[in-house]
Amino acid sequence: MSNTEHKNKGIVTSIIANLVMVKCDGAIQQNGICYFIDGDKKIMGEVIKTVGDIAYVQVFESTTGFKVGMEVEFTGHMLEVALGPGIVTKNFDGLQNDLDKMTGVFLQRGESTFALEDDKKWPFKPLAKPGDKVAAGDWLADVDESGVPHKTMVPFKFKGEYTVVDIAAEGEYTVLEDIATLEDADGKKHKVQMMQKWPVKLPIQVHVEKERPSKLFETGVRVIDTMNPILEGGTGFIPGPFGSGKTVLQHAISKQAAADIVIIAACGERANEVVEIFTEFPELDDPRTGKKLMERTCIIANTSNMPVAAREASVYTAMTIGEYYRAMGLRTILLADSTSRWAQALREMSNRLEELPGPDAYPMDLSAVISNYYSRAGRTTLRNGEKGSVTFIGTVSPAGGNLLEPVTESTKKVARCFFALSQQRADSKRYPAIDPMESYSKYFEYPEFEKYAKENIGDTWVDVVSDLKNSLIQGKEIYEQINILGDDGVPVTYHETFWKSELIDFVILQQDAFDKIDCNTPLERQKYMVELVSKLIATEFTFDNFEDVSAYFKRIIYTLRQMNYSQFKSDEFKKFERELNELVNERKVEE
Amino acid sequence: MEKRAFQKIYCKLTNITKATITLEAEGVGYKELAYVDGRAAQVVKMIGSKVTLQVFSGTDGLSTDSEVVFTGEQPMLKVSEHLSGRFFNAYGKPIDGLPEITGEERPIESPSVNPVRRVQPNQLIATGVAGIDLNNTLVSGQKIPFFADPDQPYNQIMAMIALRAKVDKIILGGMGLTWDDYLFFKNSFEQDHGLSKIIGFINTTEDSPVERLLIPDMALTAAEYFATEKNEKVLVLLTDMTQYCNSLSIVSNRMDQIPSKDSMPGSLYSDLARLYEKAVQFPDGGNITILAVTTLSGSDITHAIPDNTGYITEGQLFLRKSTDVNKVIIDPFRSLSRLKQLVIGKTTREDHPQVMNAAIRLYADAANSRTKMENGFDLTDYDKRVLRFSEDYSRDILAVDVNLEVDEMLDTTWDLFQRNLTKDEVGIKQEFVDRFWKKD
């Protein structure tokens, strides 16, 4: 920690958009935070490059009206966020200002607000007792954060072993009150509060081990859970051209995911999409706790019209909050929409710094920055043996829908799941438009997952799903042949195979995100439908000609889709299932 | 231009490029407005005491001893009720031969709306065009562009939609409009409304390209005034945003910035987002809806301009000539309104989403059948019926000259389903089929 007593000062010498050069009278810290004194306002900036005594500062707000000769104060620390109870339910900007505390409809320059509540008292129950030996990240107390089992921890910045000298009794305290005294190895005493600060660009590392993911992370989206599963602590990304349903899919995951904490980083995306989350989440019931979904959600909104430099910070702010809850042994899901906007923020700044550009004018270290970021996700074992996880799903908005552009390519190298959205599927309204051929989940081949699936889903689950995937590939191949040879140029059985693959597509892959029932399919129901469909695929039917095939399968698909729209195992559901059985018997080849 | 008393006049330019000048000056604020021999200019870069200004009308004829006066302010627009019915240039000066207006001066670069103060858009803007109302519903507070080739009648269709839409103000931002198109807008608005609710900020092809950069800010500043002070519903038309982007690239090029894709500046996304995100539903009832035009070259939507636009706007509309019926339609495949989910089936009839999707799916099937036909394969009975459906659908629903209420569009589509297809083929939820499929 640097000495914060003496603050370095500086004077503005040059201004190019939001890059400002400052002549500094003392040491300059890379990524150090400084404030520009603009009349009665203080505008925040971050040092991104130093040449001699000139600091290159990216300013987090508009520089309109800045003058050469303006005064600058350096704080001596990096960009930090406040961590403590009160994060969930909040809407922050990229710098963790509480947006709800800001006055007025428009965001005023230089306005900053405290991220947590300074006067709210939280129910506190000590876990540690005087004499305990503790280290950074160890749990000192339970705090009930409106239902979330929050932990007050030994501040992450503390190095080495400490002894608990005293700890507050059970009761209610604010985040700024001293709740414990810890003594370090040199006998120096440190007061600890429920709130601590951490620099966002550094990962929080208080775990003993990061493991290979093995547990399925349920999302309720069939094409993900069944076909391309993402695991707890895993990473995935969704690239897709605009209009392919990227955002709808992300919202579905955030609503349905089996996580304790949901963090949404709206990074440089449309404001109305964030408003949709603001409006919907407080209304949505959380099926797992019976409360509102918002009570375990935190939103970091740095929309596309908000300052670019803060956009870059927003993804780090979100990840740091995720890691904070992971250290409490909780499962967090972090969704970032979109990482391309973040990369573009890096590009804009690299451009102003006149760095030599890499591919598509992105900075040369883009790939390293992205992989570094993704590596912060994971399932970890804490010092007390508990496990916590950060599962990360980012979206990528490839320019021109071209998946060979630098951001997509760099992401592909690090993310383990790839949910490719296809324009063609979107055009024919086959939603979610996740392409079954292009997409993959590397986790599907993990022996750890295979073992997990055997024990928790079904003995043959992995094989059944592999067979479905194979049927899809067969169907696609045959579709191409039919296109070349014509409907009557191929045997009738080809049509049957093709329509069986359409059956999988319509019943398993496609899902109506706007239907109350179909939008979320629990794993039990997915398993039921997968087995039902697999049985149909294995059944032999008899047809006279190819026209019969399509007509027949359309009826089957129609009935199965009605099942998808009905409450699971309700009378209606069973009625359609009986209809399905009758239909199957019409054309089934008897053995 | 207006000079204020006791202002320092600089008259030693050190650099002149086609769009910028540089001089030594002190006490200047970033983005401050200045006048160079009476031409408006804005500070874009300051290195020590060296100040670089972008001269909006171009630097032709300026000399190293031209007089430079700094105003101490950013570019401003005078706003008041008197804006209504008037046409202005990029600086907010009248071009309709009438006197200047009075009003409060506002900086044209305003802060962004706090996202938590925004209200979710929830009002349908009916246009009577089924390609929009039925398939790609326009919602107040939305921003949506037409992606059009230069030869398509986008300005005509935009003017028609604007005039049918139920809004309080229509603000036209014309960038690089041909003089003919400017007169077309002016005349069609005049015929319909006597101009009372129209405001225009016009830069024609006769004006300097750099001036265009001011147009959207001017139009949106006026829009914000009416939406926040008067709580009005404002529709902003921006045509053509491609011209705006080209001007951005001219300026960034003159400032020696490294271009990114398609020689556009690396900040194109943020530059466009700043404008389009002015579309908003305010808590007090006022709103700003933006309908823009992005012209494409050779229908290429992977070009940096339409590509970045597509990621910012809430959908896009494509025009297409439907050859079966020889009419302009709004392409049902590629067009999309992202906010339609907020109103369809909610403020419109419940069956709206399913009818819309079924019709488009069948229209897609018809496209496949057509390919089959063109490749010389035999058509099945289903192919023939679905082709018939698509032709009816293009003519009775999609053609832009059809003017219907949303319920009529739905009823007509049900009729077309029933005339050509079976219930299984249409594949709509049973409850709607029970209600709307006419019993024989």
Interface residues (C-beta under 8 A of the other chain):
Chain A: T13 S14 I15 I16 A17 S62 T63 T64 G65 F66 K67 V68 N91 L99 D100 M102 G104 V105 F106 L107 Q108 R109 P241 F242 G243 T247 G268 R270 A271 N272 V274 V275 E276 F278 T279 A301 T303 S304 N305 M306 V308 R341 Q344 R347 E348 N351 R352 E354 P357 D360 A361 S397 A399 G400 G401 N402 D427 S428 K429 G486 D487 D488 F514 E547 S550 A551 K554 R555 I557 Y558 R561 Q562 Y565
Chain B: E26 G27 V28 G29 Y30 K31 E32 K45 M46 I47 G48 S49 Q74 E109 S110 P111 S112 V113 N114 P115 V116 R117 R118 V119 Q120 P121 G141 Q142 T228 Q257 I258 P259 S260 K261 G266 S267 Y269 S270 A273 R274 E277 K278 A279 V280 F282 P283 I301 T302 H303 A304 D307 N308 G310 Y311 I312 E314 G315 Q316 F333 R334 L336 R338 L339 Q341 L342 P353 N357 I360 R361 A364 K372 N375 F377 D378 T380 D381 Y382 D424 E425 G427 K429 Q430
